[in-house]
Amino acid sequence: MRLGFAPYLLHFKEPGGTSRGVMTEKPTFLIKVFDENDPGHFGIGEAAVFPGLSPEADGNYVWKLTELLANVAIGKQTDLTRYSSIQFGFEQALLDYSNGCGGIYYPSSFTDGKSEIVINGLVWMGDFDRMIQRIDDKVKAGFKCVKLKIGAIDWGKEVEMIEYIRRHYDPAQLMIRVDANGGFSMENSLPRLKRLADLGVHSIEQPIAAGNPEMMAFLCSVSPLPIALDEELIGKGTTEERIATLDLIKPAYIILKPALCGGFSGGEEWISLAEDRGTGWWITSALESNVGLNAIAQWTAYIGAKGPQGLGTGGVFTDNFVTPIRLESDRLKFSSSESLDYSQFADLKWHL
């Protein structure tokens, strides 16, 4: 077996705002595995590295991909414990190859076109009026759950925005999740969490910055609003680290991004450990191209995730790939009558 990788740069249709700043482009890498006697027949995956969030996004990243390429050629294993996004992409490529190179990673009723995945509507940060318009657009499109990125504009305006939602939609009509991306401080967290709870918000992701587990544990123990861990899971590549994180912090939920939490295998271990502790979970994408999103959606359906999932639609990029994943209202569906066109990967700059 052989492996190849190719860089690819995704461009946002509109700048994407978070508490960490505004993004206009997103780099990623495509991975393929193939038999050298039949190079046109390959399994495809995406090593969805996320600069500023993926710990492995440094000058050694391409060298690690090169090491993996060389080791696959000689049948040697590669330690990807600290390279979550590469683990994610490599698993995809192997799954696709083993299933016949047709873009099917996890065969299920979803890939047969007989089931679907409910997702939340993500509302990116922006000025007040733009965010209100985006919320209204999501509800009109049929979403029953919206996720708001908060923590960057004025807190009073963010509260006003959520109050606006609640004047029009009660919690039974519309679930609100918020993601602070670590934008709160310990000084302001508790009063803000109480205000969000009073407004009928479902939960908050990562109120304070990752890397403060004792402070996060305290917040989880006293917060009137359920807290979900997101960035706090990143970089926890061993079973021992994952157990220690859950046992210390005791979150209400964990948010699993396969590209950041150890691929599908790492995600499944997180789920098992969380369920043993009565901790809820859902799946979220992390600005992958449609290649990675297609694989995540199939895995999400395969493992039987419940409730609204945080899966993107690929529609935020101008230069995405085409896959059989389709969005109808708040449902992701797989068009079983279509197949993945592998010719769209032919002109990439493959390192072989």
Disulfide bonds with the S-S distance in Angstrom:
none
